[in-house]
C-alpha cells in the first residue's frame, strides 16, 4: 500500500510539474509579446521614444529573467532582493498567488523599498515595482489591442538595481523623455520617491567610506 501511495504521489507531482512548465512557457511568451507590442515601439506620447527605451536591447542581450511564484510566501522575492543576480538587468517575478487588492499590493512593494533602504536586506541597491491585473490602464501605452492567450491571471514584480535605474533615468531626462503631461501615469511622483531612495543609498555609501 505504501509503495502504491508513493507511486501515486510521484505521478501527481510529475503531472503538476508538466502543467506548471507549460503555463510558465505560455506566460514567458505572453510577456515577451506584450513587451514587443506595447513597450518597444516608438510612441508619440513619449516624445517619439518607446515607452521602455531599453527593453528591446535587454531582451536581445538576454538580460531579462522571468521567475514564478505559486504561493503567498515572500521568500522568493526576498531571495532575489538579498542575492540579486547581476547577470540580469531586470528580474520579473510572476506571482500567481498575489494580493488581490491593488492598493495593498503596491503599498506592500513601497514598504519593501523602504525596508531595503533601511538595511532590512543584505542588498541596498535594489528597487522593486509591480504590475497588478486590476491596475488602471496607462492610456498612453498601446495595449488595448493586445490579446492575451493565457487564462491564468497574475501580477508581476519587477526587481532591478536602483543605481542602474537612476543612471538610465538621467540619460532619458537629458533627451526629453519625461517632458510630457498627457496620460494618467504619475511619473513625477514615482521618480521623486525613487530618487529619494537613491540619494539615501549614495549617502550611506559615503558614510561607510568615511567610517
C-alpha positions as CSV (number, residue, x, y, z in Angstrom):
1,X,0.0,0.0,0.0
2,X,2.8,2.4,0.9
3,X,4.5,1.7,-2.4
4,X,1.3,2.4,-4.3
5,X,0.7,5.6,-2.4
6,X,4.2,6.7,-3.0
7,X,3.8,6.0,-6.8
8,X,0.6,8.0,-6.9
9,X,2.2,11.0,-5.2
10,X,5.1,10.9,-7.6
11,X,2.7,10.7,-10.6
12,X,0.7,13.6,-9.3
13,X,3.8,15.7,-8.8
14,X,5.0,14.9,-12.3
15,X,1.7,16.0,-13.8
16,X,1.7,19.2,-11.8
17,X,5.3,19.9,-12.9
18,X,4.3,19.4,-16.5
19,X,1.3,21.7,-16.2
20,X,3.4,24.4,-14.5
21,X,6.1,24.1,-17.1
22,X,3.5,24.6,-19.9
23,X,2.0,27.5,-18.0
24,X,5.4,29.1,-17.5
25,X,6.3,28.8,-21.1
26,X,3.0,30.4,-22.1
27,X,3.4,33.3,-19.7
28,X,7.0,33.9,-20.8
29,X,5.9,34.1,-24.4
30,X,3.0,36.4,-23.4
31,X,5.2,38.8,-21.5
32,X,7.7,38.9,-24.4
33,X,5.0,39.5,-27.0
34,X,3.4,42.2,-24.8
35,X,6.8,44.0,-24.5
36,X,7.2,44.0,-28.2
37,X,3.7,45.2,-28.8
38,X,3.4,47.9,-26.2
39,X,6.8,48.9,-24.8
40,X,9.3,48.7,-27.6
41,X,7.7,50.7,-30.4
42,X,8.2,54.5,-30.8
43,X,5.2,56.3,-29.3
44,X,4.4,60.0,-29.9
45,X,3.1,60.3,-26.4
46,X,6.6,59.6,-25.2
47,X,8.1,62.2,-27.5
48,X,8.9,59.6,-30.1
49,X,10.6,57.2,-27.7
50,X,9.3,53.7,-26.9
51,X,7.6,53.6,-23.5
52,X,10.5,51.5,-22.3
53,X,13.5,52.6,-24.4
54,X,15.9,50.0,-23.0
55,X,13.5,47.0,-23.2
56,X,14.3,45.7,-26.7
57,X,18.1,45.6,-26.1
58,X,17.7,44.0,-22.7
59,X,15.7,41.1,-24.3
60,X,18.1,40.7,-27.2
61,X,21.0,40.6,-24.8
62,X,19.3,38.0,-22.5
63,X,19.3,40.5,-19.6
64,X,15.8,39.7,-18.5
65,X,15.0,36.8,-16.2
66,X,11.4,35.6,-15.6
67,X,10.7,33.6,-12.4
68,X,7.5,32.2,-10.9
69,X,5.8,32.3,-7.5
70,X,2.9,29.9,-6.7
71,X,2.2,30.7,-3.0
72,X,1.8,33.5,-0.6
73,X,5.3,33.2,0.8
74,X,7.5,36.2,0.1
75,X,10.6,34.0,0.2
76,X,11.3,34.1,-3.5
77,X,11.1,37.9,-3.6
78,X,13.3,38.3,-0.5
79,X,15.9,35.9,-2.0
80,X,16.1,37.9,-5.2
81,X,16.5,41.1,-3.3
82,X,19.2,39.8,-0.9
83,X,21.1,37.9,-3.6
84,X,20.4,39.7,-6.8
85,X,21.9,38.1,-9.9
86,X,23.8,40.7,-11.8
87,X,23.7,38.6,-14.9
88,X,20.4,40.3,-15.5
89,X,19.3,43.9,-15.7
90,X,15.7,43.0,-14.8
91,X,14.1,40.1,-12.9
92,X,10.4,39.7,-13.4
93,X,8.7,37.7,-10.6
94,X,5.4,36.4,-11.9
95,X,3.1,36.0,-9.0
96,X,0.2,33.6,-9.5
97,X,-0.9,33.8,-5.8
98,X,-0.9,37.6,-5.5
99,X,-2.5,40.2,-3.2
100,X,-5.9,40.8,-4.8
101,X,-6.3,44.4,-3.6
102,X,-4.2,46.7,-5.9
103,X,-3.5,49.4,-3.3
104,X,-2.3,46.8,-0.8
105,X,-0.2,45.2,-3.4
106,X,1.6,48.4,-4.4
107,X,1.7,49.6,-0.8
108,X,3.5,46.4,0.2
109,X,6.1,47.0,-2.5
110,X,6.6,50.6,-1.4
111,X,7.2,49.2,2.1
112,X,9.7,46.7,0.7
113,X,11.7,49.6,-0.9
114,X,11.8,51.4,2.4
115,X,12.9,48.3,4.1
116,X,15.6,47.8,1.5
117,X,16.8,51.3,2.1
118,X,16.8,50.9,5.8
119,X,19.1,47.8,5.6
120,X,16.5,45.2,6.3
121,X,18.0,43.1,3.4
122,X,21.6,42.1,2.6
123,X,21.4,44.3,-0.5
124,X,20.5,48.0,-0.5
125,X,21.0,48.8,-4.2
126,X,17.7,47.2,-5.3
127,X,14.3,48.7,-6.3
128,X,11.1,46.9,-6.8
129,X,7.9,47.9,-8.5
130,X,4.8,46.0,-9.7
131,X,2.1,45.4,-12.1
132,X,-1.3,44.3,-10.8
133,X,-4.0,42.9,-13.1
134,X,-6.5,45.4,-11.6
135,X,-4.3,48.5,-12.1
136,X,-5.8,51.4,-14.1
137,X,-4.8,51.2,-17.7
138,X,-1.9,53.5,-18.7
139,X,-3.8,55.3,-21.5
140,X,-0.7,56.5,-23.4
141,X,0.7,52.9,-23.9
142,X,-0.8,50.9,-26.8
143,X,-2.0,47.8,-25.1
144,X,-5.8,47.7,-25.7
145,X,-5.3,45.8,-29.0
146,X,-3.0,43.2,-27.4
147,X,-4.8,39.8,-27.0
148,X,-3.8,37.5,-24.2
149,X,-3.8,33.8,-24.7
150,X,-3.2,32.8,-21.1
151,X,-6.2,32.2,-19.0
152,X,-4.4,32.4,-15.6
153,X,-4.3,35.8,-14.1
154,X,-1.1,37.0,-12.5
155,X,0.7,40.0,-11.1
156,X,4.4,40.9,-11.8
157,X,7.1,42.3,-9.5
158,X,10.0,43.9,-11.3
159,X,13.3,43.8,-9.5
160,X,16.2,45.9,-10.6
161,X,19.4,47.7,-9.4
162,X,18.3,51.1,-8.1
163,X,21.6,52.7,-9.3
164,X,21.0,51.3,-12.9
165,X,17.5,52.7,-13.0
166,X,18.7,56.1,-11.8
167,X,21.5,56.3,-14.4
168,X,19.1,55.3,-17.2
169,X,16.6,57.9,-16.0
170,X,19.2,60.7,-16.1
171,X,20.1,59.8,-19.6
172,X,16.5,59.8,-20.7
173,X,15.7,63.0,-18.9
174,X,18.5,64.8,-20.8
175,X,16.9,63.6,-24.0
176,X,13.5,64.9,-23.2
177,X,11.9,61.6,-22.5
178,X,10.0,62.9,-19.4
179,X,8.8,66.1,-21.0
180,X,5.2,65.1,-21.3
181,X,2.0,65.9,-19.4
182,X,-0.5,63.6,-21.2
183,X,-1.8,60.5,-19.5
184,X,-2.7,59.4,-16.0
185,X,0.6,57.9,-15.1
186,X,2.1,59.7,-12.1
187,X,5.7,59.6,-13.4
188,X,6.9,62.6,-11.4
189,X,5.7,61.2,-8.1
190,X,7.4,57.8,-8.9
191,X,10.7,59.5,-9.9
192,X,10.8,61.6,-6.8
193,X,10.2,58.7,-4.5
194,X,12.8,56.6,-6.3
195,X,15.4,59.4,-6.4
196,X,14.9,59.9,-2.6
197,X,15.8,56.3,-2.1
198,X,18.8,56.6,-4.4
199,X,20.1,59.7,-2.6
200,X,19.9,57.8,0.7
201,X,21.8,54.9,-0.9
202,X,24.6,57.3,-2.1
203,X,24.7,59.0,1.3
204,X,25.0,55.7,3.1
205,X,27.9,54.6,0.8
206,X,29.7,57.9,1.6
207,X,29.3,57.4,5.3
208,X,30.7,53.9,5.1
209,X,33.8,55.2,3.3
210,X,34.4,57.8,6.0
211,X,34.0,55.3,8.8
